[in-house]
Amino acid sequence: MAQQDRAIRTRRMILEAAASVFDDRGYDRATIAEVLERAGVTKGALYFHFASKEQLALAVLNEHVLDIAVEPQQVRLQEFVDAGQVLAYRLRNDPIQRGAARLAVEQGSTHLDRKQSMLSWTRFVEGLLSEARERGEIMESVNVRDTAELFVGAFAGLQMMSHALTNRADLGRRLAVFFEHTLPSIAVPAVLAKLKLDPERGEKIDAALQEKAVSSAQPQGDGEAVAS
């Protein structure tokens, strides 16, 4: 178990280091040597987990989606909003999210298949919107797939603009403005009135999620029974 935990931590260290290098230098200019230096691991340790720079980049892109998980809400559309604001917040300080964002939208390189990242985000959003429609939260006339693609594409553009102008410091506000203008076209009025769109929500939710993750990772006390 201890060996498995170390392997998980090592893999995460490598992913974060790689994401940081990709964020700074882009895919084509990034090198395995830079990743090794930032991660502080041996070449053997890196290649145990990832066979190539391409596999590293694809793993970072995959983690981009897996890392976003918010607490269930009575209103499913609120989970959709919350996921967007958590991502907007993490794009300011989380190396995985920052590196993946550059990889996903970087132009010029033809050596990395980025479409899976966009497709994964679209499926994630489509799933939330589909559940929202099943609950009667969005209008029956809404095409869920088209709407999911619209939101994913718009978010990509918003974060690029915010990155260029403020290093993403105002991304939460920009996203809140986007929600204010678009959600009335898909949400039923009664649900729309309940949604909390404030840009500070992402930081608060992320802090709660991190606290929960730390609590879950703590070992059980001596007096607690451990299942065999």
FIFILO-451960 format. One line per field, with one value per residue: residue number from 1; residue in one letter; x, z, y of N, C-alpha, C in turn. Coordinates in Angstrom, 3 decimals. Example, Ala and Ser with C-alpha at 12.3 -4.5 7.8 and 13.67 -1.06 7.14 Angstrom:
// residues 2
seq = c(1/2)
type = c(A/S)
n_px = c(13.190/12.850)
n_pz = c(7.800/7.080)
n_py = c(-5.690/-2.250)
ca_px = c(12.300/13.670)
ca_pz = c(7.800/7.140)
ca_py = c(-4.500/-1.060)
c_px = c(13.200/12.900)
c_pz = c(7.800/7.870)
c_py = c(-3.300/0.030)
***
This chain:
// residues 228
seq = c(1/2/3/4/5/6/7/8/9/10/11/12/13/14/15/16/17/18/19/20/21/22/23/24/25/26/27/28/29/30/31/32/33/34/35/36/37/38/39/40/41/42/43/44/45/46/47/48/49/50/51/52/53/54/55/56/57/58/59/60/61/62/63/64/65/66/67/68/69/70/71/72/73/74/75/76/77/78/79/80/81/82/83/84/85/86/87/88/89/90/91/92/93/94/95/96/97/98/99/100/101/102/103/104/105/106/107/108/109/110/111/112/113/114/115/116/117/118/119/120/121/122/123/124/125/126/127/128/129/130/131/132/133/134/135/136/137/138/139/140/141/142/143/144/145/146/147/148/149/150/151/152/153/154/155/156/157/158/159/160/161/162/163/164/165/166/167/168/169/170/171/172/173/174/175/176/177/178/179/180/181/182/183/184/185/186/187/188/189/190/191/192/193/194/195/196/197/198/199/200/201/202/203/204/205/206/207/208/209/210/211/212/213/214/215/216/217/218/219/220/221/222/223/224/225/226/227/228)
type = c(M/A/Q/Q/D/R/A/I/R/T/R/R/M/I/L/E/A/A/A/S/V/F/D/D/R/G/Y/D/R/A/T/I/A/E/V/L/E/R/A/G/V/T/K/G/A/L/Y/F/H/F/A/S/K/E/Q/L/A/L/A/V/L/N/E/H/V/L/D/I/A/V/E/P/Q/Q/V/R/L/Q/E/F/V/D/A/G/Q/V/L/A/Y/R/L/R/N/D/P/I/Q/R/G/A/A/R/L/A/V/E/Q/G/S/T/H/L/D/R/K/Q/S/M/L/S/W/T/R/F/V/E/G/L/L/S/E/A/R/E/R/G/E/I/M/E/S/V/N/V/R/D/T/A/E/L/F/V/G/A/F/A/G/L/Q/M/M/S/H/A/L/T/N/R/A/D/L/G/R/R/L/A/V/F/F/E/H/T/L/P/S/I/A/V/P/A/V/L/A/K/L/K/L/D/P/E/R/G/E/K/I/D/A/A/L/Q/E/K/A/V/S/S/A/Q/P/Q/G/D/G/E/A/V/A/S)
n_px = c(0.822/1.931/3.886/2.281/0.980/3.166/3.780/1.507/1.729/4.148/3.482/1.617/3.242/4.893/3.012/2.118/4.489/5.017/2.741/3.228/5.521/4.478/2.637/4.320/5.996/4.696/3.614/5.358/7.901/8.469/10.397/11.409/13.544/13.263/10.911/11.730/13.583/11.969/10.181/11.843/12.535/13.770/14.759/13.966/11.839/9.974/9.505/8.421/5.829/4.962/5.313/6.165/6.526/4.168/2.287/2.424/1.372/-1.226/-2.184/-2.211/-4.168/-6.351/-6.607/-7.450/-10.210/-11.068/-10.382/-12.307/-14.854/-17.782/-19.801/-22.897/-25.967/-29.267/-30.440/-29.582/-28.489/-27.128/-24.876/-23.605/-22.980/-21.342/-19.210/-18.043/-17.187/-15.401/-13.419/-12.623/-11.488/-9.403/-7.791/-6.196/-4.275/-3.707/-1.502/-2.015/-4.480/-3.807/-1.713/-3.053/-5.004/-3.516/-2.467/-4.832/-5.815/-3.745/-2.242/-0.811/0.952/1.132/1.436/-0.015/-2.997/-5.692/-8.402/-9.724/-9.745/-11.494/-13.784/-14.187/-14.766/-17.088/-18.785/-18.920/-20.239/-22.564/-23.681/-24.390/-26.251/-28.166/-29.178/-30.236/-32.304/-33.927/-34.849/-36.522/-35.440/-34.393/-35.444/-37.578/-37.157/-34.474/-31.465/-29.418/-26.832/-25.794/-25.832/-24.034/-21.633/-21.485/-21.072/-18.614/-16.874/-17.150/-16.169/-13.495/-12.673/-13.191/-11.364/-8.960/-8.977/-9.141/-6.733/-4.881/-5.367/-5.468/-4.030/-5.777/-7.041/-9.516/-11.282/-13.359/-15.293/-15.827/-16.910/-19.200/-20.646/-21.069/-22.701/-24.922/-25.937/-26.531/-27.789/-30.543/-31.665/-31.875/-32.652/-35.520/-37.739/-38.315/-36.237/-34.008/-34.147/-33.207/-30.511/-27.103/-24.719/-22.437/-19.060/-17.165/-17.763/-16.447/-13.902/-14.673/-16.027/-13.983/-12.197/-13.699/-13.886/-11.186/-10.661/-12.350/-11.160/-8.690/-9.531/-10.656/-8.418/-6.989/-5.656/-7.467/-8.434/-6.789/-8.652/-10.619/-12.259/-10.792/-11.606/-11.225)
n_pz = c(0.000/0.818/-1.143/-3.384/-2.825/-2.948/-5.654/-6.798/-5.839/-7.045/-9.749/-9.847/-9.201/-11.442/-13.455/-12.692/-12.911/-15.648/-16.713/-15.875/-17.366/-19.974/-19.862/-19.652/-21.935/-24.094/-26.200/-28.319/-27.758/-25.237/-23.192/-22.233/-20.481/-19.113/-17.736/-16.053/-14.467/-13.107/-11.797/-10.215/-10.381/-11.452/-14.790/-15.265/-13.473/-14.557/-17.120/-16.351/-15.791/-17.987/-21.431/-23.341/-24.457/-25.665/-24.469/-21.877/-22.243/-23.134/-20.860/-19.057/-20.290/-20.003/-17.236/-16.803/-17.080/-15.287/-12.803/-12.076/-10.008/-8.397/-5.457/-5.187/-6.095/-5.351/-7.502/-10.691/-12.681/-11.164/-10.395/-12.854/-13.278/-11.036/-11.560/-13.741/-12.539/-10.597/-12.245/-13.534/-11.368/-10.644/-12.859/-12.386/-10.549/-10.450/-11.559/-13.287/-14.515/-15.757/-17.512/-19.103/-20.249/-21.967/-23.702/-24.859/-26.441/-27.893/-30.834/-33.975/-33.443/-34.719/-33.649/-31.633/-30.620/-29.921/-29.866/-28.254/-25.697/-25.938/-26.689/-24.410/-22.479/-23.617/-23.428/-20.644/-19.937/-21.443/-20.159/-17.635/-18.454/-19.683/-17.516/-16.140/-17.862/-17.708/-15.175/-15.506/-15.566/-17.664/-20.816/-22.979/-25.665/-26.033/-27.595/-26.366/-26.939/-28.841/-27.239/-25.214/-26.693/-27.448/-24.952/-24.140/-26.204/-25.977/-23.383/-23.746/-25.394/-23.683/-21.571/-22.900/-23.689/-21.159/-20.086/-21.724/-21.101/-18.261/-17.040/-16.352/-14.054/-13.999/-14.873/-13.579/-13.243/-15.924/-16.770/-15.178/-16.260/-18.809/-18.195/-17.187/-19.494/-21.152/-19.841/-19.403/-21.829/-21.869/-19.395/-17.340/-16.079/-13.243/-12.213/-13.051/-11.450/-9.053/-9.301/-8.389/-9.365/-8.752/-9.139/-7.146/-6.160/-7.127/-5.843/-3.164/-3.285/-4.204/-2.043/-0.105/-1.298/-1.334/1.398/2.119/0.673/1.961/4.509/3.895/3.148/5.448/7.866/9.642/13.101/15.980/17.492/15.774/13.855/11.260/8.103/6.807)
n_py = c(-1.207/1.257/1.531/1.741/4.166/5.900/5.681/6.817/9.440/10.167/10.030/12.098/14.303/14.338/14.860/17.438/18.887/18.565/19.822/22.434/23.045/22.803/24.883/27.096/26.913/25.745/22.987/22.045/23.213/22.327/20.083/16.762/16.762/19.208/18.711/16.616/17.987/19.881/18.212/16.719/14.019/10.780/9.756/7.161/6.861/8.627/7.494/5.124/5.734/7.256/6.976/8.773/12.226/12.975/11.235/12.230/14.820/14.209/12.941/15.072/16.664/14.947/14.850/17.371/17.456/15.463/16.476/18.287/18.339/18.878/19.529/17.737/19.327/20.525/21.758/21.000/22.628/24.464/23.045/22.903/25.632/26.001/24.223/25.485/27.904/26.959/25.877/28.233/29.585/27.804/27.913/30.036/29.253/26.520/24.109/21.910/22.556/24.990/24.261/22.370/23.970/25.620/23.682/22.751/24.826/25.813/27.007/25.993/23.768/20.484/18.057/16.932/15.489/17.272/17.145/15.294/16.360/18.590/17.179/15.617/17.582/18.566/16.323/16.143/18.570/18.249/16.048/17.124/19.071/17.467/16.014/18.150/18.893/16.626/16.961/19.039/21.578/23.028/24.388/22.493/22.824/23.210/22.289/20.022/19.003/20.867/23.133/22.456/22.324/24.997/26.291/25.172/25.976/28.767/29.204/28.525/30.627/32.810/32.346/32.601/35.289/36.523/35.618/36.928/39.606/39.956/37.953/35.938/36.849/38.081/36.183/34.772/36.796/37.443/35.023/34.916/37.065/36.047/33.828/35.231/36.354/34.193/31.976/32.685/31.978/29.260/28.177/27.424/29.945/29.796/28.253/29.687/31.955/30.989/30.469/30.892/33.054/34.458/35.594/35.041/32.626/30.362/30.240/29.834/27.376/25.729/25.828/24.496/21.976/21.202/21.072/18.987/16.920/16.684/15.896/13.425/12.023/11.672/9.366/6.797/6.972/5.430/4.085/3.324/0.900/-0.999/-2.003/-5.283)
ca_px = c(0.000/2.819/4.512/1.260/0.798/4.319/3.642/0.459/2.292/5.164/2.776/1.026/4.342/5.323/1.963/2.118/5.694/4.814/1.747/3.893/6.392/3.620/2.059/5.367/6.701/3.920/3.925/6.504/9.163/8.685/11.275/11.388/14.574/12.686/9.938/12.501/14.182/10.937/9.571/12.839/12.506/14.692/14.183/13.303/10.556/9.046/9.121/7.593/4.440/4.628/6.281/6.588/6.008/2.769/1.486/2.375/0.443/-2.584/-2.573/-2.538/-5.456/-7.376/-6.761/-8.124/-11.633/-11.281/-10.169/-13.449/-15.983/-18.378/-20.799/-24.239/-26.893/-30.671/-30.627/-28.448/-27.871/-26.181/-23.635/-23.002/-22.392/-20.260/-18.067/-17.393/-16.495/-14.246/-12.390/-12.126/-10.602/-8.201/-6.933/-5.286/-3.207/-3.511/-0.631/-2.656/-5.478/-3.152/-1.025/-4.034/-5.673/-2.665/-2.414/-6.119/-6.122/-2.524/-2.283/0.466/1.501/0.340/1.936/-0.823/-4.429/-6.368/-9.852/-10.287/-9.995/-12.735/-14.886/-14.420/-15.464/-18.437/-19.563/-19.133/-21.278/-23.780/-24.257/-25.051/-27.423/-29.170/-29.824/-31.039/-33.541/-34.753/-35.454/-37.387/-34.761/-34.165/-36.557/-37.598/-36.713/-33.018/-30.644/-28.404/-25.507/-25.351/-25.610/-22.781/-20.531/-21.430/-20.472/-17.202/-16.149/-17.154/-15.266/-12.132/-12.401/-13.165/-10.141/-7.864/-9.047/-8.793/-5.298/-4.142/-5.572/-5.260/-3.492/-6.968/-7.528/-10.928/-12.014/-14.608/-16.265/-16.215/-17.784/-20.484/-21.337/-21.505/-23.855/-26.053/-26.476/-26.913/-28.672/-31.976/-32.147/-32.054/-33.243/-36.887/-37.659/-38.310/-34.896/-33.071/-34.193/-32.526/-29.098/-26.110/-23.731/-21.366/-17.731/-16.372/-18.243/-15.455/-12.887/-15.290/-16.299/-12.711/-11.665/-14.466/-13.505/-9.843/-10.774/-12.965/-10.173/-7.700/-10.176/-10.839/-7.112/-6.402/-5.842/-8.426/-7.856/-6.421/-9.801/-11.594/-12.050/-10.395/-12.171/-10.200)
ca_pz = c(0.000/0.862/-2.444/-4.298/-2.515/-3.498/-7.114/-7.106/-5.595/-8.067/-11.005/-9.746/-9.278/-12.841/-14.207/-12.368/-13.505/-17.096/-16.993/-15.688/-18.527/-21.132/-19.694/-19.899/-23.201/-25.157/-26.412/-29.199/-27.151/-23.963/-23.289/-21.117/-19.537/-18.265/-16.846/-15.040/-13.546/-12.253/-10.963/-9.295/-10.431/-12.419/-16.090/-15.130/-12.790/-15.495/-18.185/-15.754/-15.851/-19.279/-22.423/-24.261/-24.188/-26.098/-23.416/-20.778/-22.598/-23.158/-19.468/-18.492/-20.851/-19.405/-15.837/-16.901/-16.865/-14.108/-11.584/-11.774/-9.421/-7.383/-4.610/-5.781/-5.715/-5.640/-8.869/-11.462/-13.378/-10.249/-10.518/-14.105/-13.001/-10.059/-12.224/-14.528/-11.684/-9.999/-13.279/-13.717/-10.240/-10.677/-13.961/-11.886/-9.657/-10.500/-12.714/-14.223/-15.287/-16.596/-18.593/-19.993/-21.000/-23.087/-24.655/-25.536/-27.395/-28.561/-32.283/-34.654/-33.324/-35.349/-33.092/-30.487/-30.890/-28.854/-29.958/-27.172/-24.563/-26.217/-26.668/-23.018/-21.827/-24.169/-22.809/-19.243/-19.887/-21.980/-19.117/-16.647/-19.063/-19.911/-16.229/-15.829/-18.644/-17.147/-13.952/-15.861/-15.264/-18.887/-21.757/-23.825/-27.019/-26.062/-28.103/-25.319/-27.533/-29.393/-26.127/-24.569/-27.545/-27.362/-23.689/-24.123/-27.101/-25.421/-22.241/-24.276/-25.826/-22.514/-20.783/-23.701/-23.580/-19.794/-19.919/-22.423/-20.509/-16.808/-16.553/-15.885/-12.767/-14.100/-15.585/-12.867/-13.571/-17.324/-16.860/-14.584/-17.259/-19.866/-17.677/-17.080/-20.822/-21.891/-19.113/-19.614/-23.082/-21.742/-18.103/-17.068/-15.194/-11.815/-11.870/-13.277/-10.296/-7.913/-9.573/-7.823/-10.427/-8.342/-9.537/-5.997/-5.767/-7.483/-4.796/-1.967/-3.525/-4.293/-0.683/0.557/-1.915/-0.876/2.806/2.138/0.170/3.024/5.567/3.406/3.020/6.768/8.345/10.720/14.434/16.524/18.079/14.763/13.211/9.877/7.400/6.229)
ca_py = c(0.000/2.410/1.621/2.240/5.588/6.632/5.705/7.795/10.777/10.429/10.314/13.435/15.263/14.407/15.536/18.858/19.459/18.612/20.863/23.719/23.255/23.054/26.216/28.094/26.802/25.128/21.570/21.794/23.644/21.618/18.915/15.826/17.195/20.252/18.064/15.899/18.967/20.469/17.175/16.177/12.557/10.197/9.442/5.866/7.061/9.255/6.567/4.073/6.188/7.856/6.500/9.824/13.569/12.992/10.608/13.192/15.895/13.655/12.697/16.381/17.050/14.094/15.272/18.663/17.229/14.621/17.245/19.149/17.619/19.745/18.884/17.663/20.380/20.225/22.245/20.509/23.747/25.101/22.272/23.354/26.944/25.828/23.592/26.528/28.871/26.280/25.831/29.597/29.880/26.968/28.333/31.062/28.783/25.073/23.838/20.988/23.283/25.996/23.580/21.765/25.033/26.022/22.574/22.589/25.902/26.251/26.915/25.810/22.421/19.424/16.806/16.501/15.431/18.001/17.071/14.495/17.249/19.318/16.218/15.224/18.680/18.630/15.243/16.512/19.599/17.660/15.212/17.983/19.702/16.429/15.764/19.335/18.848/15.556/17.496/20.153/22.846/23.778/24.314/21.305/23.171/23.367/21.196/19.893/18.832/22.148/24.058/22.054/22.757/26.456/26.695/24.774/26.866/30.119/29.252/28.543/31.991/33.693/32.192/33.138/36.752/36.879/35.361/37.974/40.926/40.054/36.680/35.223/37.368/38.473/35.141/34.495/37.848/37.281/33.863/35.294/37.891/35.131/33.091/36.158/36.616/32.982/31.064/32.964/31.388/27.812/27.796/27.859/31.115/29.479/27.767/30.792/32.863/30.376/30.240/31.798/33.218/35.364/35.111/34.590/31.303/29.354/30.138/29.264/25.961/25.025/25.698/23.429/20.708/20.862/20.689/17.658/15.962/16.484/15.109/12.057/11.372/11.441/7.999/6.597/6.964/4.116/3.410/2.981/-0.404/-0.943/-3.151/-6.162)
c_px = c(0.856/3.486/3.527/1.019/1.942/4.223/2.606/0.992/3.312/4.507/2.195/2.108/4.799/4.293/1.966/3.337/5.533/3.831/2.366/4.797/5.554/3.010/3.083/5.850/5.873/4.389/5.211/7.837/9.456/9.566/11.120/12.399/14.050/11.685/10.667/13.071/13.133/10.305/10.540/12.808/13.496/13.968/13.428/11.935/9.531/8.565/8.372/6.120/4.036/5.719/6.828/6.042/4.532/1.867/1.356/1.323/-1.000/-3.090/-2.953/-3.906/-6.591/-7.665/-7.532/-9.611/-11.888/-11.182/-11.375/-14.623/-16.530/-19.421/-22.155/-25.140/-28.316/-31.027/-29.400/-27.760/-26.891/-24.848/-22.877/-22.301/-21.183/-19.021/-17.311/-16.611/-15.308/-13.111/-11.787/-11.165/-9.301/-7.261/-5.965/-4.120/-2.952/-2.688/-1.259/-3.634/-4.841/-2.444/-1.978/-4.737/-4.828/-2.600/-3.691/-6.343/-4.903/-2.606/-0.880/1.002/0.557/0.690/1.095/-2.294/-5.182/-7.876/-10.470/-10.580/-11.301/-13.940/-15.224/-15.172/-16.900/-19.325/-19.887/-20.292/-22.606/-24.475/-25.001/-26.325/-28.538/-29.913/-30.700/-32.353/-34.481/-35.469/-36.385/-36.765/-34.469/-35.289/-36.422/-37.056/-35.194/-32.361/-29.439/-27.001/-24.967/-25.027/-24.308/-21.578/-20.369/-20.713/-18.982/-16.378/-16.058/-16.205/-13.813/-11.749/-12.308/-11.850/-8.935/-7.826/-8.627/-7.301/-4.479/-4.216/-5.202/-4.610/-4.559/-7.511/-9.011/-11.784/-13.341/-15.678/-16.746/-17.180/-19.161/-21.300/-21.879/-22.738/-25.101/-26.731/-27.018/-27.894/-30.158/-32.534/-32.338/-32.772/-34.694/-36.829/-37.560/-36.929/-33.880/-33.004/-33.422/-31.000/-28.217/-24.940/-22.520/-19.986/-16.863/-16.727/-17.207/-14.407/-13.450/-15.523/-14.998/-12.111/-12.381/-14.093/-12.126/-9.859/-11.363/-11.974/-9.127/-8.281/-10.326/-9.530/-6.472/-6.660/-6.845/-7.721/-7.622/-7.644/-10.829/-11.251/-11.713/-10.879/-11.047/-10.343)
c_pz = c(0.000/-0.494/-3.480/-4.084/-3.082/-5.009/-7.543/-6.935/-6.659/-9.393/-10.989/-9.848/-10.719/-13.675/-13.956/-12.962/-15.013/-17.467/-16.874/-16.879/-19.769/-21.064/-20.049/-21.341/-24.360/-25.415/-27.203/-28.537/-25.833/-24.186/-22.049/-20.060/-18.589/-17.281/-15.720/-14.001/-12.588/-11.315/-9.930/-9.235/-11.476/-13.743/-16.032/-14.483/-13.741/-16.534/-17.651/-15.892/-17.244/-20.296/-23.310/-23.813/-24.584/-25.046/-22.202/-21.056/-22.591/-21.746/-18.776/-18.991/-20.238/-17.968/-15.752/-16.586/-15.562/-12.811/-11.174/-11.296/-8.290/-6.589/-5.315/-5.226/-6.053/-7.059/-9.677/-12.231/-12.476/-10.268/-11.783/-13.912/-12.077/-10.698/-13.053/-13.671/-10.955/-11.012/-13.497/-12.597/-10.333/-11.820/-13.549/-11.113/-9.687/-11.736/-13.741/-15.119/-16.228/-17.786/-19.598/-20.839/-22.181/-24.140/-25.488/-26.627/-28.182/-30.067/-32.833/-34.603/-33.965/-34.758/-31.938/-30.850/-29.725/-28.837/-28.825/-25.942/-24.753/-26.161/-25.242/-22.265/-22.329/-23.567/-21.355/-19.120/-20.382/-20.945/-18.074/-17.214/-19.325/-18.621/-15.834/-16.605/-18.121/-15.890/-14.239/-15.610/-16.507/-19.880/-22.655/-25.216/-27.147/-26.625/-27.181/-25.900/-28.075/-28.281/-25.400/-25.387/-27.508/-26.090/-23.646/-25.011/-26.555/-24.241/-22.710/-24.715/-24.671/-21.761/-21.567/-23.609/-22.195/-19.533/-20.539/-21.702/-19.034/-16.206/-15.826/-14.545/-12.820/-14.767/-14.906/-13.195/-15.015/-17.502/-16.286/-15.568/-18.388/-19.421/-17.623/-18.430/-21.512/-21.156/-19.276/-20.893/-22.984/-20.460/-17.995/-16.023/-13.710/-11.361/-12.004/-12.073/-9.099/-8.087/-8.967/-8.799/-10.012/-8.619/-8.380/-5.584/-6.051/-6.403/-3.543/-2.133/-3.558/-2.903/0.064/0.007/-1.441/0.581/2.931/1.694/1.226/4.128/5.158/3.360/4.365/7.236/9.492/12.053/14.945/17.008/17.067/14.131/11.752/9.183/6.774/4.726)
c_py = c(1.257/2.625/2.178/3.735/6.419/6.744/6.737/9.214/11.133/10.780/11.720/14.507/15.447/15.158/17.041/19.553/19.600/19.719/22.246/24.045/23.557/24.454/27.293/28.096/26.254/23.709/21.368/22.127/22.937/20.396/18.033/16.241/18.265/19.661/17.340/16.863/19.528/19.439/16.629/14.666/12.079/9.930/8.109/5.992/7.661/8.244/5.351/4.425/6.661/7.514/7.608/11.179/13.654/12.360/11.525/14.261/15.389/13.375/14.005/16.829/16.234/14.515/16.577/18.525/16.477/15.412/18.091/18.298/18.478/18.975/18.852/18.768/19.952/20.656/21.853/21.626/24.496/24.360/22.668/24.693/26.798/25.218/24.616/27.501/28.239/26.207/27.213/29.977/29.092/27.333/29.435/30.472/27.280/24.715/22.906/21.742/24.304/25.336/22.985/22.819/25.483/24.921/22.502/23.622/26.362/26.012/26.635/24.402/21.404/18.062/16.272/16.576/16.054/17.777/16.277/15.347/18.014/18.392/15.792/16.311/18.782/17.546/15.560/17.511/19.039/16.780/16.022/18.604/18.688/16.113/16.946/19.314/17.767/16.023/18.671/21.511/23.675/23.493/23.091/21.578/23.247/22.107/21.066/19.792/20.153/23.141/23.740/22.512/24.272/26.890/26.340/25.706/28.281/30.229/29.300/29.955/32.966/33.585/32.709/34.664/37.216/36.688/36.478/39.313/41.016/38.811/35.883/35.725/37.709/37.404/34.807/35.517/37.709/36.105/34.176/36.141/37.014/34.337/33.992/36.386/35.364/32.071/31.402/32.340/29.876/27.409/28.247/28.971/30.787/29.002/28.887/31.717/32.315/30.298/31.323/31.875/34.040/34.779/34.627/33.165/30.214/29.155/29.479/27.765/25.173/24.822/24.575/22.061/20.262/20.403/19.281/16.599/15.653/15.618/13.651/11.292/11.073/10.017/7.939/6.577/5.548/3.352/2.960/1.640/-0.195/-2.201/-3.978/-6.219)
***
